Amino acid sequence: MTLDLSAVTDSLITLVKNQWATAPIWAEIGASPPGPTFTPTFTGLAPDAVRQQPGPQLSMFLYHVEPDNARASLFWQPQMLNQPQGQPTRFLPLALDLFYLLFAYSEASYAEEQEAMSVAMRIIHANTIVRSAPGSSPPWELTLTIDRRGYDELSFLWQAFTVPLRMSLVLRAAVVLIDPDSIPAAAPETTSVSVLGVGPSALPVTGAYPELFGTSREGSYTGPTGAAVSFSWSPAIVAAGQTMELSGSNLGISGVSDSLYLLPPGAGAEVDVTSWALTAQSSAAKFALALPAAGATPPTDPPTPDPGVYQLRVGSGTLGAAGATRSGSTPLSIAAYVTPTKEPVLTGNGPFTVTGTGFVTGSTEVLVGTIALTEVAATPTAGQVSVEASGSSLSFAPPAGLGGSVLPLRVRVNGVESDPALWVAP
């Protein structure tokens, strides 16, 4: 491949030039001393320009270029078959056939003209395949053949140069590939997903009433290799001791939405959880919330409830009283908290003890990868799990036949799955 056609021309001229001195014709005509009787100027100039140069000339003039349709069709075949290696045209090489007019000129000797053509034709006949020099980058090769052209066609060609007709022949160099544009590098594999927030102090929603847009949470966990993995969830999935955001408009405005309420799954009275709000990080466009950790103080704060899918809303006043306001509700998933360990990969047959908060007997699912463990009351054996009544720990033994994979330990309480924290290896 190349970006420069003149580099191809120079290579073909050099082919003849390097073998000129060793051509057998010089011994046949009895040159004395042994060797060439003359050496022409090797050039790629057109016939009318060559006549302006002094001394004998041997020219390989590139006079015509045309696309090589046969080779181009090979590049297009994957495109037509919808194969994945197909590329847009700009990334496919341009296949060309080059046509050269080989001729000699000597203003004083017809013998020099014919001897020069004799040497050049013999060299070309012996080198039908021309390759790049060793070490070239990228390497290339092409075929160099004498192309038959009628006398009339050659006559018209020479007339176009406005110079007298000379002995000549046409050479075809094929296939020359012009370098295409480089294919852009593939995008790197996504390792984490996050949301960039600019933290607006207010959002352009009209009306003096609160409106909720949703909940979100950003966080990270330690993967099985020890690397931190970031994530962003909306609606939020949050556990005791973790923080989240509630976005909306007209939040925290006195007399409109001073309070925050949690609605339990199914029917149930709302619970005022305004104390969860982090005032310094909140605005009319968002509430930053921190769910109390297990045993949080003061004891008057509403604790983090059992895991499940809840609803959040804001407002003011006692529900049902005159002037009381409430916004619409938005979902919030509360999960059990699984305490990470220094070494996140658990190796062996167990049983292993996992600590945390929010584990509920009879409502806790534990899976190793996609394999669900069976809950038992006794010490677990392979494929079983036991949940401690206080909800602060569970014990499990991995199932047999896991193979060589490292699989996540998944804890799901009341249908809400906890953050990844631990992995199991056979």
N, C-alpha and C positions, 0 to 999 in steps of 0.2 A: 504494500500500500504506500501511497505517497500523497503529498499535497502539491507537488511541483512536477509538472510534465517535463520541464527542462532537465531535471535530474535523470529521467529515463533516457532522454536524448543523449546526455553526456555519457551515460553508461554504455549505450550502443556505439557511440563514436570511439570510446576508450577500448571497446572490444576489438575494433579494427586496428586502431592505433597500436595496441600492445603486440599484435601479431604481424605487423607490417614488415619488420626487419627480418623475420624468420620465414617469410613466404617462399615456397620452392621456386617461384618464377625467377628469382634472382640468380640461382644456380643454373637454371635452364638457359638463360640468355648470356651466361658466361660473364657476369659482372666482375670487374677487376678494379679495385680489390673486392673480395667476396662481400656481398651485402647489397642493399638497395642502390640502384643507380640514381634514384632521387627519392625525396620524401615530401609529399604534398602537405599543405596546411589542412588539417582535419577540422571541419567546421559544420555548423548546422544552419548556415545562412541560405537564403533563397537564391535562385539562379541569377537574378539581376544584381544582387548585392555581391555575389561571388566574383562576377566579372570586373568588379572595381578593385579587387585585391591583387597584389603582385604574386607571381610564381604559380606553380601548379596547385590546384585545389581539389579536395575530395569532400563533397558535402552530403550530409544526411539531413535533409530538410523536412521537418514535420509540416505537411501541407493540409492534412485532413484528420478529423477526429469524429468518431460516431459511437453511439452506445452499443454495447454488446448485449443484445436482448436475451440471448440464450443464458448467459450467466446471471443477468438481472432476474430472470424468472426463477432461478434457484433461491434467491433471497426472498422473493415474494411468495414462494410455495407455503411456508409456514403461516403467512398472513392469511392466505385463502383457506387453509385447513383449520384456522382458529387455534393453532397450537400456541402454548404459552411462550415459546421463544420468539414469536413474531414481534417485530419492532416497527415503530413509525418510520416513514421513508427517510427522514432526516438522520436516522441512526443506522441506515443501510449503506454499504459502500456503493460508489458510483462506478459501474463497470464500463470501461472504454476500450475500443480498438483504435490504435494509432497507425496512421499511414504516412510513410516517409518516401520522399523522392530521392533516390541515390543517384548521384551523377558526378562526373569529373570534369574539370576545366583546366586547360593549359593553353595560353595564348600563342605558344610557339611550337607545340609538339602534339600531334594527334596520338603518337605512340605512348606518351606519358598518360594521356587521358584513358586509352584503352588498357594499358598496363595497370593503372590505378583501379579501374573497374574490375579487371580480372582478379586482382588480389582481394578486393572487397567482397566480390560475389563468392569466391571460394571460402573465405572466412565465414560468411553468413550461412552458406550451405552446410558448413561443418558445425555450426553452433545454432541449431534450431531451437534449443532451450537455453535461455540466458538466465542465470541466477545472480542474486546479490552476493557481494563479497562476504566471506565468513565473518560472523560477528555483527553483521548489520542488524539494526533494530528499527522496524520489524523486518525480518527476512522476506524476500519476494522472488518470484520467478515469472517469466513470460515466454511465449513462443515467438520466434522471429522467422518469418517465412517470406519468400518471394511471391508477391501477389500479381496474378496475370491481369494486365490492362491492355485494351485494344489500342491500336495505333491512332485511331481517331481521338480517343479520349486523351491520350498523352499529347497529341498535337494541340488539342484545345487547352490543355494545361500549360504547355510551354508558351502558347500565344498569350495567355494571361500574364506571363512574366515580361512580355515585350522584348524578349531576347531570342536569338537564333536557337533552333532545336539542337539538343545535344543527346548523345547516347545516355539512356537512363532506365531505371526500373523502379517499381514500387515495392516497398517492404511493408509488411503488416506485423505490428507488435501487439500481442494480445495475451492475456487480458490485463490491462492496467487498472488497478483499483484506486480510486480517489478516496482518501480518508473521510468518513462521515463525522458528524458531531459526536462527541463522547456521550455515552449513556449516563445520565445522572446517577450518582450513588444511591442505593436503596436507603430508605429511611430506617433509622435504627429501631430495633424492637422496643416497644413501650414497656417500661419497667414500673412505672407508677402513673397514677392519674390524680391530678389535683385541680382545684378551682381557685382562680385568682380573684379576690374580692377587694374592691377599692374602698370599702367601708363608708358608704354615703351616710351623712347625718340625717337625711330626709329623702323621701321618694315622691315624685310628682303625682300623687293621687289626690283628687279633689274630695272635699267633704270633711266635716269635723267628726269623723268616726274612725275607729281602728279597722284595718284590713290586714289579713295574714296571707303571706305568699308561700310559706313552707319552712321546714326545718332542715338543717344541714349540719354536718360534722366532718372535720378533717382530723386525721390522725395517722399513726404509723404503728407497725408491729415488727418484731424481729423474725426474719425468715429462718428456714432450717440451716442456711449457710452462715448465719450471724449478721447478714446485711439487713439494714432497715428498709422496709417497704412502706411507702406512703399511700394513702387512700383518701377519697372524699366521697361521702355518702349523703344523698338527699332523696327521700326523707331520711332524717337522722336515725341511726341505731346507736344508742348510748347506754352505758352501764354506770353503776354507782361510782362516784368519784371522778367521772369524766365530764367534759364540757361540750357544749353545742351552741348553735345559734338558731333563733327564731326570727325570720325576716318578715317585714310588713311595712305599713305606713301608719302614721299617727299613733305610734306606740309610746306609752309612758307619759302622755299629755294629761295634766291634772284634770280630773272630772270626766275623762274619756276612757283611758285605758291604763289606769294606775296599777291594776292587779293582773296576775297571771293565774290561770286555772287549768287543772288537769282533770280530764274526764276518763274514768276507768273503762276497761273493755265491757261491752254490753251496757246494761242499765246500771246506774249508780250516781250518787251525788258528786258534784264537782268538788275538787280539793284545791284550796288556795295555796299555790306554790310560789307566790311572789318572792319569798325569801331565797329562792334558787337564783334569782337574777343577780348578775354582777354589774352593779350600777355604773362603775367607772368605765366599763367596756360597752355599755348599752347606749342607744340613741333612739330617736323617733323612727328609725328605719330598721332597727334590730334589737332584740333582747339577747344578750350573752347569758347563758345559763350554766350553772355547775350543779350537777346532781350530788346530793350528800353521799359521802362514803359511809360504809357500814360503821355505826357507832358515832356518827358525826354529832357535834354539839353546836348550838344549844339544843337541848332535847325538845324544845317547843317547835323547832323546824320540822316540817313534814318530811319523813325519811323517804328514800328512794323505794318505790313500791316493788312488788314482785314483777318479774319480767312479763311482757305482754305488749300488745299494740294498743296505745292510748291515743287520746286527742288532746291538743292544747288549744286554748283560746284566751283572749284578753278582754278586759272590760272593767267596770267599776260599779259599786253599789251592790246591795244584797239582791240576789236573783229573785225576781218577782215583785220587788219594790218599785215604786214610782221613780222614774229617772234612771233606773239601772240600765247599763249597756253591756252588750256582749258582742264580740266579733264572731265570724264564722270559725270553724274548727279546722285544724290541720293535723295530720297523723304524726305520731312519735312512737318509735319502737324502743322499748327498754329491754336490755339483754342482761343475762347473768355476767358477772365479771370473773374472768379466769386469770389468776395471778401468774404472770410470766416467771420463768426460772432462768438462772444464769446460763444453763445449757438447755436450749429449747427442744432438743431432740432426745426423746426417751428411748433407750435401747434395751432390748431384752424382752422377757415374757411377763414381767410384772408379778403381782399387781402393783400399780402405781397410784399414789395419792395426789390429787389435784386440789388445790385450795382456791378460794374465791368467795363470792357472795351471790346470793340469788338462786342457788340450786334448790329446786322444789321436788320433793319426793313424789313420784308418780307422774310428774309433768316434765321431767328432764330426759331429753334424748342425747345419747352420746354415740358418735360415729367415728370410726377410723377410716378415713377416706369416704367411701360410700357404703361401708359395712356398718350396719346398726348393731349396737351391743344390747344385750338383754339385761334389764334391771332386776336385781335380786336383793334380798335383805341380808344375806350372809356374805362372807368374804368371797369376792368374785374370782372365778376361774376364767380360762380362755374364752373370750367373746362375751364377758359379763361386766356389769357395772353396778356399784352400790352407792346410793346417795345418802350422806349423813343427815340426820333429822334436822340439825340446826341450819342446814343450807349453806354451810361454809366450806364444805369439802365433799369430794367424791373419790371413790377408788374404782379402778378398772384394770382388766387384764386384756391385752390385745388378742384378737382372734388368731387362730393358727392359719398358716398358708398365705402369708402376706407377700411372699416373694422377696425381691431385693429392693422394693420401692420404699421411699420415705414418704409417709402419708400424714396429712393433717389430722389432729384430734379436734373434732367438731362437737361443740356443746350447744344444744338448742333447748331453750326452756320456753314452754307455752308458744312454740312456733317461732321464736326469735333467736337467731344464731349469734353467738358471742364473737368478738374479735378473734382472729387467729392468734394463738399464743404458744401452742405446743405441737410437736410432731412425733410420730412413732416410727421407729426403724426396727426391722426384725433382728 
